[in-house]
Amino acid sequence: MNWPDLLALDLRLVGLLLVGLGIAHGFFDRHFGWRRELSKVSLFTRQVFYVHHFFIALIVAMMGLLALLFPKSLIEGEVLSVSVDTGLAVFWLIRLYCQLFVYRVELWKGKPFETAVHVGFMVFWVYCSVSFGLAGLIAWQRLL
């Protein structure tokens, strides 16, 4: 198996994981007790939160479907594939930055489950960034 074929397989795995994450967003409310917490804010804030949460889940799942269903298109030597791959790599790098520097340490430090989730997501964001970054590099190389 050659390098582009391996990367296409990798992109499918990234896609599957992202679709799973998008679906998992549907269960976050119960796990984090958002309904109870959000009952204390205004109706407007509560509805904006739920709409934004829905669209985050949707876009994550759609990113996943793109990688799962069209991995070879993401590594074709086209300007669009280079642009999409670069955008996705940057998106997940920014998400990694947020995981490292926006979430406060007291949310996870000293809590085994939360620490495991924190580290797991850091690894996942790196994995997404590297996978889409490599796809972009291969697409760029094919474009030249």
N, C-alpha and C positions, 0 to 999 in steps of 0.2 A: 504494500500500500504506500502510495507516495504522500508527500507532505500536504498538498491541497486536499487530498481525500481524508487524511487524518484530521485536518482542521475542520472539514465539513462534518465529520463525525462528532468532533468536539463541540462545534456550534449547535448540533442537534441536542447534545446533552445540556449545554447552557440553556437552550430553548426550552427543553423539558423542565428544567429546574425553575426557570422564570415563569412558565405557565403555572407550575405548582405553587410558586410564591404568590402569583396573582390570585389563584383560587384560595389560598390560605388567608388572604386578606379578609375573606368573607367570615372567618372565624375569630378575627382579632377582637371584635367587639365583646364577645363572651369572655375571652381570656383576660382582656385588660379591664373589663368592667366599664367600658366607655359609656354605656347607656346611663348608668348610675352617676358617673362623674359629669357627663354632659347635661344631665337634668338640671344642673346648677347654673348653666349659662343661658343666655337669651336664645330664643327660638332661631333667630337669624344665625347666630354663631354655630349652634348645633347643626342646622341644616347645611351651612357652608362646610362644616367639618365632614359630614357624611357624604356630601357630593364630591368634595376633594378626595376623600378616602376612596370612593368608588372609582374615580378617574385615575387615581394612582394605581389601583388594582388592575383596571382595564389596560392602561398603557404598559404596565409590567407584563401582563399576559400577552398583549399584542407584540411586544418586543420578543417575547418567548416564541410566539407562533411564527414570527418572521424568521428567527434563527432555526426553529425546528423544521419548518416546511420548505424554506428556501436557502439552505446553507450555501449551496454552490453559487447562487446568485450574489451572495454577500462577498464571494471571493473572485468574482469575475473582474476582469480588467476594465471596469467602466467608472466614469466619474461618479455616478450615483452610488455604486457599491462602496467606493472609497469614502465618499461623504457620509453615507449611513454608518459604516463601520467606525469612522472617526468620531462621529456624533455619539454613537453608543459607547465607545470606549471612554470618551470624555465624560459622558453622563455617569457611568459607573465609577470613574475616578473621583468625581465630585461627591458621589454617594459615599465612597470610601473615606474621603476627607471628612464628611459629616459624621460618619461612624467614629472616627478617631478624635475629632476636635470640637464637634458641636454637642454631642451627647455628653452629659456630665458624668464623671467617674463614679459618683455616688449612686448612679442608677444601676451599676453592675458590680462594682468592687466589693468583695467580701460576700457575694451572693453566688454560689456555685452555678445554679441554672442560668442566671442572667449573664454571668461571665462567659459561660459556654456559648450562649446565644450571641453575645457581643463578638467573641473571637470567631465563631462560625460565620457570622455575617461579614466580618472583615475579610476572611479567607474567600468567601463567595464573591464579594465585590472585586477583590483582586483578580479572581478567576474570570469574572465577566469582562473586566477591563483588558486583561491580557488576551483573552480569546478574541474579542472584537478588535483589539489593536493589531493582533497578528493577521486577522482577516483583512484589515485595512492595508497592512503592509504588503500582503500577497496581492491584493487587488491593485495597489499602487504599482507594484513591480510588473504586473501583467499589463497595466495601462501604458507603461513606458515602452 
